[in-house]
């Protein structure tokens, strides 16, 4: 099978020819139909995030069809449409039993710790494979598995309540989903912050108030729009210290800032005026939960979460095309979300 792999940090991905993996007794072999290209993959290629062992097939947003499965798997049939939760976990440790499988001691993330979806086939434990509704395309099902899922997890971690206000920093795949999901969860007003006019226009289509950080100070502008009150919840989805600072500084009293963007740079804040005095919270967001995915799939199937304007480009399973997308992501440019399309 064809697979596009990371050979070494800082080097372009390469196309390799590999054997089709065989499923174990509890596994499902999925024929990949679509694989999303995430900003995290750009971090992995650059060496910001550790990937091992190398070479590694990247890609953690995957949807496809069931090709085959192990003898212990009873709940799938060949050809069934599915999407893949990107964590392969033990299912029985205290973290897994408590529904926090992202901390499983033996857990592995596809495209980082075990082969991912930039390939024609992928093997995953059956517990990590979900049935994809017929009304959700493979491309949209793939993107749901990371960008939309992480956006939902961030909002849930921030304990968003109906009637509260939200600021979303970064309108890529995560941010465009976050704007919609915040409205689905009952936010009264969503402020969408970005530098890109097209992404701001898309957020406005979803009912958000656009804030152009290229032409205005987003903290001052959101403070002005909220008459000095600030927002209840802020999501930082970019991974830059400046936008993390802004996410904290737009909070009102007892506000919660959920940080999901990946960065190795230190974050500097004034503890008294920005955290202690307003009793603000800074919340780390790591991955998402398998238990959140059925809810997310229902939002997509019902049309409450519309990914059609978000997945704006497809590319083939070719190293040059994928490296070009990763180049764009490293420069915070390119399409809202790009998907490797292997078949309809």
For each residue, the residues with C-beta under 8 A, 3 or more apart:
1: 17 18 19 20 119 120 121
2: 15 16 17 18 119 120 317
3: 15 16 17 18 57 115 118 119 120
4: 13 14 15 16 57 58 59 118 119 317 318 319 322
5: 13 14 15 16 55 56 57 58 118
6: 9 11 13 44 45 51 54 55 56 57 58
7: 11 13 14 54 55
8: 11 54
9: 6 44 45 46 47 51
10: 45 46 47
11: 6 7 8 45
12: 45 319 323
13: 4 5 6 7 45 58 118 319 322 323 326
14: 4 5 7 55 319
15: 2 3 4 5 317 318 319
16: 2 3 4 5 55
17: 1 2 3
18: 1 2 3 57 119
19: 1
20: 1 29 120 121
21: 29 115 121 122 123
22: 29 123
23: 27 28 29 68 69 70 73 123
24: 27 70 123
25: 70 71 72 73
26: 70 72 73 125 126 127
27: 23 24 69 70 73 123 124 125 126
28: 23 66 68 69 70 73 76 82 123 124 125 126 129
29: 20 21 22 23 66 67 68 69 121 122 123
30: 62 64 65 66 67 82 84 121 122 123 124 129
31: 64 65 66 67 120 121
32: 35 62 63 64 117 119 120 121 122 342
33: 63 64 65 138 341 342 343 344
34: 62 63 64 137 138 139 141 142 339 340 341 342
35: 32 59 61 62 63 116 117 118 142 317 339 340 342
36: 59 61 62 139 142 143 145 146 147 173 311 337 338 339 340
37: 41 59 61 315 322 325 326 329 337 338 339 340
38: 41 42 60 61 146 147 173
39: 42 43 172 173 239 262 329
40: 43 44 49 60 146 262
41: 37 38 44 45 58 59 60 111 326 329
42: 38 39 45 46 326 329 330
43: 39 40 46 48 49 239 262
44: 6 9 40 41 47 48 49 51 58 111 112
45: 6 9 10 11 12 13 41 42 58 326
46: 9 10 42 43 330
47: 9 10 44
48: 43 44 262 264
49: 40 43 44 112 262
50: 112
51: 6 9 44 54 56 58 111 112 113
52: 56 113
53: 56
54: 6 7 8 51
55: 5 6 7 14 16
56: 5 6 51 52 53 111 112 115 116
57: 3 4 5 6 18 111 115 116 117 118 119
58: 4 5 6 13 41 44 45 51 111 112 116 118
59: 4 35 36 37 41 62 110 111 116 117 118 119 340
60: 38 40 41 86 109 110 111 112 116 117 145 146
61: 35 36 37 38 86 117 142 143 144 145 146 147 339
62: 30 32 34 35 36 59 83 84 86 110 116 117 122 142 145
63: 32 33 34 35 81 82 83 84 132 138 139 141 142 145
64: 30 31 32 33 34 81 82 83 84 122 138 342
65: 30 31 33 79 80 81 82
66: 28 29 30 31 69 76 77 78 79 80 82 129
67: 29 30 31 78 121
68: 23 28 29 78
69: 23 27 28 29 66 73 76 126
70: 23 24 25 26 27 28 73 126
71: 25
72: 25 26 126
73: 23 25 26 27 28 69 70 76 126
74:
75: 126
76: 28 66 69 73 80 82 126 129 131
77: 66 80
78: 66 67 68
79: 65 66
80: 65 66 76 77 131
81: 63 64 65 131 132 134 138 141
82: 28 30 63 64 65 66 76 129 130 131 132
83: 62 63 64 129 130 132 141 142 144 145 293 297
84: 30 62 63 64 110 117 122 124 128 129 130 145
85: 124 128 129 130 145 290 293
86: 60 61 62 109 110 111 116 128 145 146 287
87: 101 102 104 107 108 109 110 128 287 290
88: 107 108 109 110 114 124 125 128
89: 93 96 101 104 106 107 108 125 127 128
90: 93 96 104 105 106 107
91: 96 101 125 127
92: 96 97
93: 89 90 96 97 104 105 106
94: 97 98
95: 98 100 101 102 103 104 105
96: 89 90 91 92 93 99 100 101 104
97: 92 93 94
98: 94 95
99: 96 289 291
100: 95 96 103 289
101: 87 89 91 95 96 104 107 289 290
102: 87 95 107 286 287 288 289
103: 95 100 107 286
104: 87 89 90 93 95 96 101 107
105: 90 93 95
106: 89 90 93
107: 87 88 89 90 101 102 103 104 113
108: 87 88 89 112 113 114
109: 60 86 87 88 112 113 114 287
110: 59 60 62 84 86 87 88 113 114 115 116 117 122 124
111: 41 44 51 56 57 58 59 60 86 115 116 117 118
112: 44 49 50 51 56 58 60 108 109 116
113: 51 52 107 108 109 110
114: 88 108 109 110
115: 3 21 56 57 110 111 119 122 123
116: 35 56 57 58 59 60 62 86 110 111 112 119 122
117: 32 35 57 59 60 61 62 84 110 111 122 142 340
118: 3 4 5 13 35 57 58 59 111 317 322 340
119: 1 2 3 4 18 32 57 59 115 116 122 317
120: 1 2 3 20 31 32 317 342
121: 1 20 21 29 30 31 32 67
122: 21 29 30 32 62 64 84 110 115 116 117 119
123: 21 22 23 24 27 28 29 30 115
124: 27 28 30 84 85 88 110 128 129
125: 26 27 28 88 89 91 128 129
126: 26 27 28 69 70 72 73 75 76 129
127: 26 89 91 290
128: 84 85 86 87 88 89 124 125 290
129: 28 30 66 76 82 83 84 85 124 125 126
130: 82 83 84 85 293 294 297
131: 76 80 81 82
132: 63 81 82 83 136 138 141 297
133: 136 297 300 301
134: 81
135: 300 301
136: 132 133 140 141 144 297 300 301
137: 34 140 141
138: 33 34 63 64 81 132 141 142 341 343 344
139: 34 36 63 142 143 307 311 314 339 341
140: 136 137 143 144 300 307 308 311
141: 34 63 81 83 132 136 137 138 144 145 297 300
142: 34 35 36 61 62 63 83 117 138 139 145 339
143: 36 61 139 140 146 147 148 173 177 307 310 311 337 339
144: 61 83 136 140 141 147 148 149 293 296 297 300 305 307
145: 36 60 61 62 63 83 84 85 86 141 142 148 149 293
146: 36 38 40 60 61 86 143 149 150 173 288
147: 36 38 61 143 144 150 151 172 173 174 177 337
148: 143 144 145 151 152 173 174 177 181 296 300 305 307
149: 144 145 146 152 153 288 292 293 296
150: 146 147 153 154 174 260 285 287 288
151: 147 148 154 155 174 175 177 178 181 235 237 260
152: 148 149 155 156 177 181 288 292 295 296
153: 149 150 156 157 285 287 288 289 292
154: 150 151 157 158 174 178 235 237 258 260 285
155: 151 152 158 160 166 178 181 182 185 233 235 258
156: 152 153 159 160 292
157: 153 154 258 283 285
158: 154 155 233 235 256 257 258 283
159: 156 233 256
160: 155 156 164 166 182 185 186 187 232 233
161: 164 186 232
162: 185 186 187 188
163: 186 187 188
164: 160 161 186 187 188 231 232 233
165: 187 188 189 190 191 226 231 232 233
166: 155 160 178 182 187 189 190 191 231 232 233 234 235
167: 190 191 192 193 211 218 222 231 233 234 235 247 250
168: 171 175 178 179 182 190 191 192 193 203 208 234 235 237
169: 175 193 194 218 234 235 236 237 238 243 246 247
170: 174 175 193 194 236 237 238 243 261
171: 168 175 176 179 192 193 194 196 199 200 202 203 336
172: 39 147 175 176 199 237 238 336 337
173: 36 38 39 143 146 147 148 176 177 310 336 337
174: 147 148 150 151 154 170 177 178 237 260
175: 151 168 169 170 171 172 178 179 192 194 199 203 235 237
176: 171 172 173 179 180 199 202 203 206 309 310 336 337
177: 143 147 148 151 152 173 174 180 181 305 307 310
178: 151 154 155 166 168 174 175 181 182 235 237
179: 168 171 175 176 182 183 190 192 203 206 207 208
180: 176 177 183 184 206 304 305 306
181: 148 151 152 155 177 178 184 185 299 305
182: 155 160 166 168 178 179 185 187 190 233
183: 179 180 186 187 190 206 207
184: 180 181 299 304 305
185: 155 160 162 181 182
186: 160 161 162 163 164 183
187: 160 162 163 164 165 166 182 183 190 233
188: 162 163 164 165
189: 165 166 209
190: 165 166 167 168 179 182 183 187 203 206 207 208 209
191: 165 166 167 168 208 209 211 222 225 231 250
192: 167 168 171 175 179 200 203 204 208 209 210 211
193: 167 168 169 170 171 211 213 218 222 243 246
194: 169 170 171 175 199 200 203 210 211 212 213
195: 212 213 214 332
196: 171 199 200 333
197: 200 201 212
198: 201 202
199: 171 172 175 176 194 196 202 203 336
200: 171 192 194 196 197 203 204 210 211 212
201: 197 198 204 205 210
202: 171 176 198 199 205 206 309 310 336
203: 168 171 175 176 179 190 192 194 199 200 206 208 210
204: 192 200 201 207 208 209 210
205: 201 202 309
206: 176 179 180 183 190 202 203 306
207: 179 183 190 204
208: 168 179 190 191 192 203 204
209: 189 190 191 192 204 225
210: 192 194 200 201 203 204
211: 167 191 192 193 194 200 216 218 221 222 225
212: 194 195 197 200 215 216
213: 193 194 195 216 217 218
214: 195
215: 212
216: 211 212 213 220 221
217: 213 220 221
218: 167 169 193 211 213 221 222 246 250
219: 222 223 246 249 250
220: 216 217 223 224
221: 211 216 217 218 224 225
222: 167 191 193 211 218 219 225 226 230 231 250
223: 219 220 226 228 230 250
224: 220 221 227 228
225: 191 209 211 221 222
226: 165 222 223 229 230 231 252
227: 224
228: 223 224
229: 226 252
230: 222 223 226 250 251 252 253 255
231: 164 165 166 167 191 222 226 234 250 251 252 255
232: 160 161 164 165 166 251 252 254 255 256
233: 155 158 159 160 164 165 166 167 182 187 255 256 257 258
234: 166 167 168 169 231 247 248 250 251 255 256 257 258
235: 151 154 155 158 166 167 168 169 175 178 247 257 258 260
236: 169 170 239 243 244 246 247 257 258 259 260 261
237: 151 154 168 169 170 172 174 175 178 260 261
238: 169 170 172 243 261 332
239: 39 43 236 243 261 262 263
240: 243 244 261 263 265
241: 244 245 263 265 266 267 268
242: 245 246
243: 169 170 193 236 238 239 240 246 247 261
244: 236 240 241 247 248 257 259 261 263 267
245: 241 242 248 249 267 268 269
246: 169 193 218 219 236 242 243 249 250
247: 167 169 234 235 236 243 244 250 251 257 259
248: 234 244 245 251 257 269 274 275 280 282
249: 219 245 246 274
250: 167 191 218 219 222 223 230 231 234 246 247 255
251: 230 231 232 234 247 248 255 256 257 278 280
252: 226 229 230 231 232 255 278
253: 230 278 279
254: 232 278 279 280 281
255: 230 231 232 233 234 250 251 252 278 280 281
256: 158 159 232 233 234 251 280 281 283
257: 158 233 234 235 236 244 247 248 251 280 281 282 283
258: 154 155 157 158 233 234 235 236 283 284 285
259: 236 244 247 282 283 284 285
260: 150 151 154 174 235 236 237 285
261: 170 236 237 238 239 240 243 244
262: 39 40 43 48 49 239
263: 239 240 241 244 267
264: 48
265: 240 241
266: 241
267: 241 244 245 263
268: 241 245
269: 245 248 274 275
270: 273 274 275
271: 274 275 276
272: 275 276 277
273: 270 276 277
274: 248 249 269 270 271 277 278 280
275: 248 269 270 271 272 278 280 282
276: 271 272 273 279
277: 272 273 274
278: 251 252 253 254 255 274 275
279: 253 254 276
280: 248 251 254 255 256 257 274 275
281: 254 255 256 257
282: 248 257 259 275
283: 157 158 256 257 258 259
284: 258 259
285: 150 153 154 157 258 259 260
286: 102 103
287: 86 87 102 109 150 153
288: 102 146 149 150 152 153 292 293
289: 99 100 101 102 153 292 293
290: 85 87 101 127 128 293
291: 99 294
292: 149 152 153 156 288 289 295 296
293: 83 85 130 144 145 149 288 289 290 296 297
294: 130 291 297 298
295: 152 292 298 299
296: 144 148 149 152 292 293 299 300 305
297: 83 130 132 133 136 141 144 293 294 300 301
298: 294 295 301 302
299: 181 184 295 296 302 304 305
300: 133 135 136 140 141 144 148 296 297 303 304 305 307
301: 133 135 136 297 298
302: 298 299
303: 300 306
304: 180 184 299 300
305: 144 148 177 180 181 184 296 299 300
306: 180 206 303 309 310
307: 139 140 143 144 148 177 300 310 311 337
308: 140 311
309: 176 202 205 306 312 336
310: 143 173 176 177 202 306 307 336 337
311: 36 139 140 143 307 308 314 336 337 338 339
312: 309 335 336 337 338
313: 325 334 335 337 338 339
314: 139 311 338 339 340 341
315: 37 318 321 322 324 325 338 339 340 341
316: 321 340 341
317: 2 4 15 35 118 119 120 322 340 342
318: 4 15 315 321 322
319: 4 12 13 14 15 322 323
320: 323 324
321: 315 316 318 324 325
322: 4 13 37 118 315 317 318 319 325 326 340
323: 12 13 319 320 326 327
324: 315 320 321 327 328
325: 37 313 315 321 322 328 329 334 335 338
326: 13 37 41 42 45 322 323 329 330
327: 323 324 330 331
328: 324 325 331 333 334 335
329: 37 39 41 42 325 326 332 333 334
330: 42 46 326 327
331: 327 328 334
332: 195 238 329
333: 196 328 329
334: 313 325 328 329 331 338
335: 312 313 325 328 338
336: 171 172 173 176 199 202 309 310 311 312
337: 36 37 143 147 172 173 176 307 310 311 312 313
338: 36 37 311 312 313 314 315 325 334 335
339: 34 35 36 37 61 139 142 143 311 313 314 315
340: 34 35 36 37 59 117 118 314 315 316 317 322
341: 33 34 138 139 314 315 316
342: 32 33 34 35 64 120 317
343: 33 138
344: 33 138
